[in-house]
Amino acid sequence: MQLPNCKQPPFDPVSPGAAAVGIFLVVATALAVLPQVVLLLRTRSSEGVSVLTPALALSFGYLNLCSTTLVKWPALLSIGHNALQLLDFMQQAASALGLAVILLLVVMYKPNHGRAKRLGAAALLAVLVAIGVALCLLSAHAPCSELTMSIASAASVASGVMVVIAFIPQLYETWRTRGRGSLSYV
């Protein structure tokens, strides 16, 4: 049974205004992580940055990406026809990629460069990739099915929980270190 909230080709055209906003959001999302990346690279330190915050934020971004993949699988398969249908997917991919870079940089530099934190970051990345592959296979096998849409909804709820709690560890770390360190306030 195909559900109504899962669009199949042909897709409704994207208005020029919506396309402009979508393109702006993709670019802005990609640029949003740059201040933190630059600061981490410049200081070669992750002091004052909680490892849990980029890990939870990455989980949020990646689960959003998975949810969108499940819902937009038919659009992903026909990307050549209208890439503008996938601007939200591109924005979420840019977010997940940027957050993954931040997490890797945080565990690469002192004081968060310990073996346990690096292994934890690697394990999180491996689990997220495995979830993504499994969900893509499910969506390819049963696009727009009730099961696929239910899993997409569950991924959305899980990502919502992640974003609510993601910045609590960073607030604590910033309070604990009195704002010293490599946290970009931008």
Salt bridges, closest charged atoms under 4 A:
ASP12 OD2 - LYS7 NZ 3.07
ASP88 OD1 - LYS72 NZ 3.08
GLU173 OE2 - ARG176 NH2 2.67
